[in-house]
Amino acid sequence: MRANESAWCLRANALCGRRVAFRFFAAVSRLGDGVFWYALMAGLALLGGAAGRAAALHLAAIGLVSLALYKALKRWTRRPRPCAADLRIRAWVAPLDEFSFPSGHTLHAVAFTIVALAYVPALAWLLIPFAASVAVSRVVLGLHYPSDVLAATGIGSGLALASIWARNMTIQFAIG
């Protein structure tokens, strides 16, 4: 499986040989470090009234849970990054940590997108392409295998949907 994934990584990684592709994916990845999501939370809290503040708090909570889970999974699995396992794959940007599984950028992007869209569906035009670009950037930049990104998509989706369900159940219970 890893050899097959390395081939995918190698092909994707070659895209960064084009200056435009490198700049795009490096910028998306940098924004996905947190800047984009912090700006979204601040914007919702400042401009969205009480519902916006609730959305920002929900995003902050899902961010903390996602962070704890992905760090634990990385320590447990200790999967080397593609750029460390196959010297033909170049890390086009510096990795934030040593291990590959799962992609924290993707996990957060998916979780934040789903939670934000539960509050403001009109942001789909912005959030869905951005989250998809963050996920793709992780493979293109040589930092993750496709399976790291796919697993992170599933984990982020599950966390987000569970948190939305828990929020809705809490509201229903409070209403009576």
Steps between C-alpha positions, in 0.01 A plus 500: 500500500775749594680446166179577314444809713860611448439493126194725546701730727785519250266598215319758714826633642627575148229767466702727728768515231270759346538830682128587485397163644762521774393851601132405504540182705755657737266795563198275552697281738622803695146637529390153611751517788228694680500855364197442276303324773583759768387774262177310434434463874574867562279608212211286618538620860524869403247514216258217567330611820407236757485224236844602374644487850347154549652387169842638597487319836396178328789538253746564785375191683520275194848639437619403847350150480645450150843615616506261796381206289735551208802547729414177684459313171835627372676386818328163481549423127841670453471470122794671326420775254530417129793740466683307776411152370577566132786738429364568150208684663587855597348685794431834334422661836624413847277248680357608835590167660666168424214267418252465217181328617250661504522836326420756768449774242238289321332383820458859617397632158225240466377532858499881489326504162219267607440683829512845336257391228257375764474864611558688173425281196556798270876467565513170307633673187811605698550228760458185290758594233737628768477181708548286187804709403649458847457122474659482154783731606615254764572231239633739236742657748641155586381499859225236496388185327154499338382258773604755768274754332212256446513380861514859625196582286306218664616588850429872454157425355415265784610746769313787341179305447513359853548850643209637296281210614601559866427872465158431349417246771603751768278766346208256473546393860516863619183588308326200650 
